Amino acid sequence: MRKFCAYLVCVCAVSAIAAVEVKAQFKNGSQPTELVLPRVSQRSSVTQRIGLTDITIVYHSPLVGGREIFGKIVPYGQMWRAGANENTTITFSDAVTIEGKPLAAGTYGLHSIPNADQWTIVFSKNSTSWGSFSYKENEDALRVTVKPHAAEFRESLAYTFDDIKPDTASATLRWEKLAVPFQIGVDVKATVLASIKNQLRNTGGFTWGGYDEAAQWCLDNNYNLDEASKWEDTSIQNEERFENWETKSRIYAAMGKKDESAKALATALEKANAIQLYSYARGLQRQGDAKRAFELYPLVSKRDPKHWISHLANARVDSNSGDFTNASKEMTQAIDGAPDGTKPFLQPMLKKLEAKTDINK
């Protein structure tokens, strides 16, 4: 019985200390120990994706409540939990850099040492403690020094992601009239490439489309072109299509292999259906290569003379040559056969042709 009473005294003492440290949940100064109840400093979270890398900060948000915060409630030169209650945590789904310094993927306890002119941001391997009371320096994964700056008043502490770019973003602690940013960087190309390779081991690797998309991403980013070429070969082996042969031609072009590029494109155009052929020609026209586009438009109707897209291609050819009467007839046939959702885009072109205006300009 004495041991039990001593245990109760100990629990009550610890609870009382905790209540003081976390600014109490009840008006009488006590902290709930048996029930889950609303907290004064409510739980919040914010997530930002950079490339394919997710960054999540989970924290509890204290209020200013008319107090002077930095240098008073949050003393200078002392370790602070950068929030309230349990550890503020930050999770990275992939390896990142913080202020240019490398940090592995994982979940970290986020702490700070505030000062008037600079802050130390601490990433601890321990992310499961209460506040910073049991913080140990030997558990640090990384420390960086950053500059705080004045900001608009904010009653509740919050983390935001700012200055978001394709491969960087700034995570910013905001409270009272202060903002404390630290930059997070991601090697997006390396991360995406690793993800692509992993995805190709799953369902994406059993189709022509998966390998074609992988190769296209590399091509768009001028990255890993040798492997992109091999992936496109695998796509073609799985199923020869206009799409993968056309991608192959652009990979060859990017690698400076002009003859191979021309041959691959010729194969692609042979395999193109009427819509693909028209879309490819229209793309060339938009890019300024009207000469090549108008060489291809007549092939659309040869591929499928009854398709509505063939009439649209013919209308463009007739309009380009100034034969607006025949172009109007072709456009009317295109509208008659087009899907309902496409008709509203074609009807204004018919009006232009009837007004003897070239639809290609």
C-alpha positions as CSV (number, residue, x, y, z in Angstrom):
1,M,0.0,0.0,0.0
2,R,2.8,2.4,0.9
3,K,4.5,1.7,-2.5
4,F,1.2,2.4,-4.3
5,C,0.8,5.7,-2.4
6,A,4.4,6.6,-3.2
7,Y,3.7,5.8,-6.9
8,L,0.6,8.1,-6.9
9,V,2.6,10.9,-5.3
10,C,5.3,10.5,-8.0
11,V,2.8,10.5,-10.8
12,C,1.1,13.6,-9.5
13,A,4.4,15.4,-9.1
14,V,5.4,14.5,-12.6
15,S,2.0,15.6,-13.9
16,A,2.3,18.9,-12.0
17,I,5.7,19.6,-13.5
18,A,4.5,18.7,-17.0
19,A,1.5,21.0,-16.5
20,V,3.8,23.9,-15.7
21,E,6.1,23.2,-18.6
22,V,3.4,22.9,-21.3
23,K,1.3,25.8,-19.9
24,A,-1.5,23.5,-18.6
25,Q,-4.7,22.2,-20.2
26,F,-7.1,23.0,-17.3
27,K,-7.8,26.4,-15.8
28,N,-6.7,25.1,-12.4
29,G,-3.2,24.4,-13.8
30,S,-3.4,20.6,-14.1
31,Q,-2.7,18.4,-17.1
32,P,-5.0,15.5,-18.2
33,T,-3.3,12.1,-17.8
34,E,-6.2,9.6,-18.4
35,L,-8.3,11.2,-21.2
36,V,-7.7,12.7,-24.6
37,L,-9.0,16.3,-24.4
38,P,-8.6,19.4,-26.5
39,R,-5.2,21.1,-26.0
40,V,-4.5,24.8,-25.7
41,S,-1.8,24.3,-28.3
42,Q,-3.5,22.4,-31.1
43,R,-1.9,19.9,-33.3
44,S,-1.2,21.0,-36.9
45,S,0.6,19.6,-39.9
46,V,1.8,20.9,-43.3
47,T,3.1,19.0,-46.3
48,Q,5.0,20.1,-49.4
49,R,6.1,18.0,-52.4
50,I,9.3,18.8,-54.2
51,G,9.5,16.7,-57.3
52,L,8.5,13.3,-55.9
53,T,9.8,14.0,-52.4
54,D,7.2,14.7,-49.6
55,I,8.2,16.9,-46.7
56,T,5.8,16.9,-43.7
57,I,6.1,19.0,-40.5
58,V,3.9,18.0,-37.5
59,Y,3.7,20.4,-34.6
60,H,1.6,21.9,-31.9
61,S,0.7,25.5,-32.3
62,P,0.9,27.8,-29.2
63,L,-0.8,31.2,-29.1
64,V,0.9,34.6,-28.4
65,G,-1.9,35.5,-25.9
66,G,-0.6,39.0,-25.4
67,R,2.8,37.8,-24.2
68,E,6.3,38.8,-25.4
69,I,7.6,35.7,-27.0
70,F,11.1,35.7,-28.2
71,G,13.7,36.5,-25.6
72,K,11.1,36.1,-22.9
73,I,8.6,33.1,-23.1
74,V,11.1,31.5,-25.6
75,P,14.5,32.4,-24.1
76,Y,17.5,33.2,-26.3
77,G,20.4,30.8,-26.3
78,Q,18.3,27.8,-25.0
79,M,17.1,24.7,-26.8
80,W,13.4,25.0,-27.8
81,R,11.0,22.5,-29.2
82,A,10.0,24.9,-32.0
83,G,6.4,24.3,-31.1
84,A,4.6,23.0,-28.1
85,N,3.8,19.6,-26.4
86,E,5.5,16.6,-28.0
87,N,8.4,16.9,-30.4
88,T,7.9,18.9,-33.5
89,T,8.8,16.5,-36.2
90,I,9.8,16.8,-39.8
91,T,9.7,13.9,-42.3
92,F,11.5,13.5,-45.6
93,S,10.5,10.7,-48.0
94,D,13.8,11.0,-49.7
95,A,17.3,12.4,-49.0
96,V,17.4,16.2,-49.0
97,T,19.8,19.0,-48.3
98,I,19.2,21.6,-45.6
99,E,20.9,24.9,-46.3
100,G,23.1,22.9,-48.7
101,K,24.0,20.2,-46.1
102,P,22.9,16.6,-46.8
103,L,20.3,14.9,-44.6
104,A,19.0,11.3,-45.1
105,A,15.4,10.4,-45.6
106,G,13.5,9.8,-42.4
107,T,11.7,11.5,-39.5
108,Y,13.5,13.9,-37.2
109,G,12.8,15.8,-34.0
110,L,12.9,19.5,-35.0
111,H,14.4,21.8,-32.4
112,S,16.0,25.2,-32.4
113,I,18.2,27.5,-30.4
114,P,16.9,31.1,-30.9
115,N,19.0,34.2,-30.7
116,A,18.2,37.8,-31.7
117,D,20.3,37.7,-34.9
118,Q,20.5,34.0,-35.8
119,W,19.0,30.7,-35.0
120,T,20.4,27.2,-34.9
121,I,18.0,24.6,-36.4
122,V,18.5,21.1,-35.1
123,F,17.4,17.8,-36.6
124,S,17.5,15.1,-34.0
125,K,17.4,11.4,-34.7
126,N,15.0,11.1,-31.7
127,S,11.6,12.2,-32.8
128,T,9.4,10.7,-30.0
129,S,10.2,12.8,-26.9
130,W,8.2,15.4,-25.1
131,G,9.4,18.8,-26.2
132,S,13.1,19.4,-25.8
133,F,13.4,18.4,-22.2
134,S,15.2,15.1,-22.9
135,Y,17.1,16.4,-25.9
136,K,20.6,14.9,-26.3
137,E,23.2,16.6,-28.5
138,N,24.8,13.2,-29.4
139,E,21.5,12.3,-31.2
140,D,21.9,15.2,-33.7
141,A,21.6,14.3,-37.3
142,L,22.3,17.9,-38.5
143,R,22.6,21.5,-37.3
144,V,22.3,24.6,-39.5
145,T,22.4,28.3,-38.8
146,V,19.8,30.6,-40.3
147,K,18.8,34.2,-40.2
148,P,15.4,35.2,-38.7
149,H,13.6,38.2,-40.2
150,A,10.6,40.4,-39.2
151,A,7.2,39.4,-40.5
152,E,3.6,40.2,-40.1
153,F,2.1,39.4,-36.7
154,R,0.8,35.9,-36.3
155,E,-1.1,34.9,-33.2
156,S,-0.6,31.1,-33.5
157,L,2.7,29.5,-34.4
158,A,2.7,27.9,-37.8
159,Y,5.0,26.4,-40.4
160,T,4.7,27.4,-44.0
161,F,6.5,26.5,-47.2
162,D,7.6,29.5,-49.2
163,D,9.7,30.4,-52.3
164,I,8.7,27.1,-53.9
165,K,10.8,26.1,-56.9
166,P,11.2,22.9,-58.9
167,D,13.9,21.6,-56.7
168,T,13.9,23.8,-53.5
169,A,11.5,25.3,-51.0
170,S,11.9,27.2,-47.7
171,A,10.2,25.8,-44.6
172,T,9.4,28.8,-42.4
173,L,8.5,28.9,-38.7
174,R,6.2,31.9,-38.2
175,W,5.1,33.3,-34.8
176,E,4.5,36.6,-33.2
177,K,6.4,39.1,-35.5
178,L,9.1,36.8,-36.6
179,A,9.8,34.4,-39.5
180,V,12.6,31.8,-39.4
181,P,13.2,30.1,-42.8
182,F,15.5,27.2,-43.7
183,Q,16.0,26.0,-47.3
184,I,15.3,22.4,-48.3
185,G,16.8,21.1,-51.5
186,V,16.1,17.9,-53.5
187,D,18.1,16.3,-56.2
188,V,14.9,15.9,-58.2
189,K,16.5,14.2,-61.3
190,A,18.3,11.5,-59.2
191,T,15.2,11.0,-57.0
192,V,12.8,10.7,-60.0
193,L,15.2,8.4,-61.8
194,A,15.4,6.1,-58.8
195,S,11.6,6.1,-58.6
196,I,11.2,5.3,-62.3
197,K,13.5,2.3,-62.0
198,N,11.6,1.0,-59.1
199,Q,8.2,1.6,-60.8
200,L,9.4,-0.3,-63.9
201,R,9.9,-3.3,-61.6
202,N,6.1,-3.2,-60.9
203,T,3.1,-3.0,-63.3
204,G,4.6,-0.1,-65.2
205,G,7.2,-2.4,-66.5
206,F,4.8,-4.8,-68.2
207,T,3.5,-2.3,-70.9
208,W,4.9,-0.3,-73.8
209,G,3.6,2.8,-72.1
210,G,5.6,2.6,-68.9
211,Y,8.9,2.4,-70.7
212,D,7.9,5.1,-73.1
213,E,6.9,7.5,-70.3
214,A,10.2,6.8,-68.5
215,A,12.2,7.6,-71.7
216,Q,10.1,10.7,-72.4
217,W,10.8,12.0,-68.9
218,C,14.5,11.6,-69.4
219,L,14.2,13.2,-72.8
220,D,12.3,16.2,-71.5
221,N,15.0,16.7,-68.8
222,N,18.0,15.9,-71.1
223,Y,19.0,13.3,-68.6
224,N,20.2,9.7,-68.7
225,L,19.6,9.6,-72.5
226,D,21.5,6.3,-73.0
227,E,19.3,4.5,-70.7
228,A,16.2,6.3,-72.1
229,S,17.1,4.9,-75.5
230,K,17.3,1.4,-74.1
231,W,13.9,1.9,-72.3
232,E,12.4,3.0,-75.6
233,D,13.7,-0.1,-77.3
234,T,12.0,-2.2,-74.7
235,S,8.7,-0.2,-75.2
236,I,9.0,-0.9,-78.9
237,Q,9.7,-4.6,-78.3
238,N,6.6,-4.8,-76.1
239,E,4.4,-3.2,-78.8
240,E,5.4,-1.1,-81.8
241,R,3.4,2.1,-81.9
242,F,3.5,5.6,-83.3
243,E,4.1,7.0,-79.8
244,N,7.2,5.0,-78.9
245,W,8.8,5.3,-82.4
246,E,8.2,9.1,-82.3
247,T,9.8,9.3,-78.9
248,K,12.7,7.2,-80.2
249,S,13.2,9.6,-83.0
250,R,13.5,12.5,-80.6
251,I,15.9,10.6,-78.4
252,Y,18.1,10.0,-81.4
253,A,17.9,13.7,-82.3
254,A,18.9,14.7,-78.8
255,M,21.9,12.4,-79.0
256,G,22.9,14.0,-82.3
257,K,22.0,10.9,-84.4
258,K,20.2,12.6,-87.3
259,D,20.0,9.6,-89.7
260,E,18.7,7.3,-87.0
261,S,16.2,10.0,-85.9
262,A,14.8,10.4,-89.5
263,K,14.4,6.6,-89.9
264,A,12.6,6.3,-86.5
265,L,10.3,9.1,-87.4
266,A,9.5,7.6,-90.8
267,T,8.5,4.4,-89.0
268,A,6.4,6.3,-86.5
269,L,4.5,8.1,-89.2
270,E,3.8,4.8,-91.0
271,K,2.2,3.5,-87.8
272,A,0.2,6.7,-87.0
273,N,-3.5,6.6,-87.3
274,A,-5.4,9.6,-88.8
275,I,-5.7,11.5,-85.4
276,Q,-2.1,10.9,-84.5
277,L,-0.9,12.0,-87.9
278,Y,-3.0,15.2,-87.8
279,S,-1.9,15.9,-84.2
280,Y,1.7,15.6,-85.1
281,A,1.3,17.8,-88.2
282,R,-0.6,20.4,-86.1
283,G,2.2,20.3,-83.5
284,L,4.7,21.1,-86.2
285,Q,2.6,24.0,-87.5
286,R,2.3,25.5,-84.0
287,Q,6.1,25.2,-83.6
288,G,6.6,27.2,-86.8
289,D,7.3,24.4,-89.3
290,A,4.3,25.1,-91.5
291,K,6.1,23.7,-94.6
292,R,6.5,20.2,-93.1
293,A,3.0,20.3,-91.5
294,F,1.3,20.9,-94.9
295,E,3.3,18.1,-96.4
296,L,1.7,15.8,-93.8
297,Y,-1.9,17.1,-93.7
298,P,-2.8,15.5,-97.1
299,L,-1.6,12.1,-95.7
300,V,-4.3,12.2,-93.0
301,S,-7.2,11.6,-95.4
302,K,-5.2,8.9,-97.2
303,R,-4.8,7.1,-93.8
304,D,-8.6,7.3,-93.1
305,P,-10.6,9.3,-95.7
306,K,-14.0,8.9,-93.8
307,H,-12.7,10.1,-90.5
308,W,-13.8,13.6,-89.4
309,I,-10.2,14.6,-88.6
310,S,-9.4,14.0,-92.3
311,H,-11.9,16.6,-93.3
312,L,-10.4,19.0,-90.8
313,A,-6.9,18.4,-92.3
314,N,-8.3,18.9,-95.8
315,A,-10.0,22.2,-94.6
316,R,-6.6,23.4,-93.4
317,V,-4.9,22.6,-96.7
318,D,-7.7,24.3,-98.8
319,S,-7.7,27.3,-96.5
320,N,-3.9,27.6,-96.9
321,S,-4.3,27.6,-100.7
322,G,-7.1,30.2,-100.6
323,D,-9.9,27.8,-101.6
324,F,-12.3,28.9,-98.9
325,T,-15.4,27.4,-100.6
326,N,-14.0,23.9,-100.5
327,A,-12.5,24.5,-97.1
328,S,-15.9,25.4,-95.8
329,K,-17.4,22.2,-97.2
330,E,-14.6,20.1,-95.6
331,M,-15.1,21.9,-92.3
332,T,-18.8,21.3,-92.4
333,Q,-18.2,17.6,-92.8
334,A,-15.7,17.7,-90.0
335,I,-18.2,19.3,-87.7
336,D,-20.9,16.7,-88.7
337,G,-18.7,13.8,-87.7
338,A,-16.8,15.2,-84.7
339,P,-17.6,14.3,-81.1
340,D,-20.1,16.7,-79.4
341,G,-17.4,18.0,-77.2
342,T,-15.2,19.0,-80.2
343,K,-17.9,20.7,-82.3
344,P,-17.8,24.1,-80.3
345,F,-14.1,24.4,-81.2
346,L,-14.6,23.8,-84.9
347,Q,-17.7,26.0,-85.4
348,P,-15.7,29.3,-85.1
349,M,-13.3,28.0,-87.7
350,L,-16.2,27.4,-90.1
351,K,-17.3,31.0,-89.6
352,K,-13.8,32.3,-90.4
353,L,-13.8,30.2,-93.6
354,E,-17.2,31.5,-94.6
355,A,-15.8,35.0,-94.1
356,K,-12.9,34.0,-96.4
357,T,-10.3,34.1,-93.6
358,D,-7.5,31.6,-93.4
359,I,-7.9,29.4,-90.3
360,N,-4.1,28.7,-90.2
361,K,-3.3,32.3,-89.2
